[in-house]
């Protein structure tokens, strides 16, 4: 993965998740399994997931993809379909995603 300070291009995706209160530990475990697989994808320049210190049910994703095609490919991986769509999303109370570009 690239050094964040040297990146000037790519598609930036941010996501905010809020797990259902009874599902925080399960979502955390799914994320720990998913993250290293996502970080190894060829079109990924940066991929980090953070959990709030004060509100542990809240997660923040910061992702940088080479381009829109790399982001589309990410969403077609087995680990995304199985872990995120199949397992994590049903355990969420809220999920928001936005796309950005470098300035």
C-alpha positions as CSV (number, residue, x, y, z in Angstrom):
1,X,0.0,0.0,0.0
2,X,1.1,3.6,-0.7
3,X,2.2,6.2,1.8
4,X,-0.9,8.4,2.5
5,X,1.2,11.6,2.3
6,X,2.4,10.8,-1.3
7,X,-1.0,10.0,-2.8
8,X,-2.5,12.5,-5.1
9,X,-5.0,10.5,-7.1
10,X,-7.4,7.7,-6.7
11,X,-11.0,7.2,-5.5
12,X,-11.4,7.8,-1.8
13,X,-14.3,6.0,-0.1
14,X,-15.3,6.6,3.5
15,X,-17.9,4.6,5.4
16,X,-19.5,5.0,8.8
17,X,-21.0,1.9,10.4
18,X,-23.0,1.6,13.6
19,X,-23.4,-1.9,14.9
20,X,-26.5,-3.0,16.6
21,X,-25.6,-2.9,20.4
22,X,-25.7,-6.7,20.7
23,X,-23.5,-7.2,17.6
24,X,-20.5,-5.0,18.4
25,X,-18.1,-8.0,19.2
26,X,-19.3,-9.9,16.1
27,X,-18.8,-7.0,13.8
28,X,-15.4,-6.3,15.3
29,X,-14.4,-9.9,14.6
30,X,-15.7,-9.8,11.0
31,X,-13.7,-6.6,10.4
32,X,-10.5,-8.2,11.8
33,X,-10.9,-11.1,9.4
34,X,-11.8,-8.9,6.4
35,X,-9.3,-6.1,6.7
36,X,-6.0,-7.9,5.8
37,X,-7.7,-9.4,2.8
38,X,-9.0,-6.0,1.5
39,X,-5.5,-4.5,2.1
40,X,-4.0,-7.1,-0.2
41,X,-6.2,-6.3,-3.2
42,X,-4.2,-5.1,-6.2
43,X,-6.3,-1.9,-6.7
44,X,-6.1,-0.8,-3.0
45,X,-3.8,2.0,-2.2
46,X,-4.9,2.4,1.4
47,X,-7.4,0.7,3.6
48,X,-7.9,1.3,7.3
49,X,-10.8,0.6,9.6
50,X,-11.2,2.4,13.0
51,X,-13.4,1.8,16.0
52,X,-14.5,4.7,18.2
53,X,-13.0,4.8,21.7
54,X,-16.0,6.4,23.2
55,X,-18.8,4.7,21.2
56,X,-17.5,1.2,20.4
57,X,-20.5,0.4,18.2
58,X,-19.2,3.0,15.7
59,X,-16.7,2.2,13.0
60,X,-15.0,4.5,10.4
61,X,-13.5,3.1,7.1
62,X,-11.0,5.0,5.1
63,X,-10.3,3.4,1.7
64,X,-8.3,4.6,-1.3
65,X,-8.6,2.7,-4.6
66,X,-6.6,3.2,-7.7
67,X,-9.8,4.1,-9.6
68,X,-13.5,3.4,-9.8
69,X,-12.8,0.1,-11.5
70,X,-10.7,-1.0,-8.5
71,X,-13.5,-0.1,-6.2
72,X,-16.0,-2.1,-8.3
73,X,-13.6,-5.1,-8.3
74,X,-13.3,-4.8,-4.5
75,X,-17.1,-5.1,-4.2
76,X,-17.0,-8.3,-6.3
77,X,-14.4,-10.2,-4.1
78,X,-15.4,-13.2,-2.2
79,X,-14.3,-11.7,1.1
80,X,-16.5,-8.6,0.5
81,X,-19.5,-10.6,-0.5
82,X,-19.2,-13.1,2.3
83,X,-17.9,-11.1,5.2
84,X,-19.3,-7.6,4.6
85,X,-22.5,-8.2,2.7
86,X,-23.4,-11.6,4.0
87,X,-22.3,-11.4,7.6
88,X,-21.6,-7.8,8.8
89,X,-24.3,-5.7,7.1
90,X,-27.2,-7.6,8.8
91,X,-25.6,-6.8,12.1
92,X,-25.6,-3.0,11.5
93,X,-28.1,-0.4,12.7
94,X,-26.6,2.1,10.2
95,X,-24.3,2.2,7.2
96,X,-23.2,5.3,5.2
97,X,-20.7,5.5,2.4
98,X,-19.4,8.5,0.4
99,X,-16.9,8.9,-2.4
100,X,-14.3,11.6,-2.6
101,X,-11.4,12.8,-4.8
102,X,-8.1,14.3,-3.9
103,X,-7.7,18.1,-4.1
